[in-house]
Amino acid sequence: MTAATLEQKCIEAGLKMTEPRRAVLSVLAHAHDHPSVEDVYERAKAKDPSISIATVYRTLSLLDELGLVYKHDFNDADHARYEINTEHHHHLIDLDTGKVLEFQNDKIEKMKQKIAEEMGYELVECRLELYGRKLKKK
């Protein structure tokens, strides 16, 4: 999702668009990782030196409430991480490096649907996080 698309969605939701908010949206739109609040702040500060960490926290919280971003904890109580709410995918977190890998898998999608149906439910949302370490080569 582009920064312009994110901005339009914010405007449609009734948010006033300020330069600091635009900086946060730009950071999120161009992120190829899952940045923490501190990461977003540092990157946004490069775009708008007047931005405060409080503005970043408030903006991310608003975007989360609007469903425009996902807030992830990834078993790290110290740092929530954020990503734009785009296509459905899951995460594999490397326990040694903290690297977050995104993946999609049709078999898992079918299995989730089947499990929900067998239990008498319609699956509405699912977040799957796998945690692992690289296999040692023999």
Secondary structure, 3 states (H helix, E strand, C coil): CCHHHHHHHHHHCCCCCCHHHHHHHHHHHHCCCCCEHHHHHHHHHHHCCCCCHHHHHHHHHHHHHCCCEEEECCCCCCCCEEEECCCCCEEEEECCCCCEEEECCHHHHHHHHHHHHHCCCCCCCCCCEEEECCCCCC
